[in-house]
């Protein structure tokens, strides 16, 4: 199983970090975790659906919802890594260097932040659906080792996403909006 680096989310630890350090941490620890864990989980799901789908028809829905979550997260992470995070880092650097920030494809950083937060809410809703379908990731009595590993990995994936979203929604994004408004 791919394991994310789960840290105790002590607000002071992250609130003192620079935009570069915090966005780098999110990419290295959370985005890269998603990229590594998603194909493993998808593989487990394919095997489990094949072997247990007749007895557990909810697994097909879990597989479908998980594929949608991963597709949405991949698009979301691309936007953060290629547009939003570089803009945030440049916005800070530009102010410190006394220059204008790079041109943005949005009027205010609050616009993409709102979109990213909506994406987070959608992913959380979809993972809650998976949690409900699996009855809280409870392993059924007829489960094989792959089934057990799959449910454990899905639970770990949800936990990691909650940490990831917490860092962005409660620390990074509010700081970026406030920093932009300081001008």
Secondary structure, 3 states (H helix, E strand, C coil): CCCCCCCCCCHHHHHCCCHHHHHHHHHHHHHHHHHHHHHHHHHHHHHHHHHHCCCCCHHHHHHHHHHHHHHHHHHHHHHHHHHHHHHHHHHHHHHHHCCCCCCCCCCCHHHHHHHHHHHHHHHHHHHHHHHHHCCCCCCCCCCCHHHHHHHHHHHHHHHHHHHHHHHHHHHHHHHHHHHHHCC
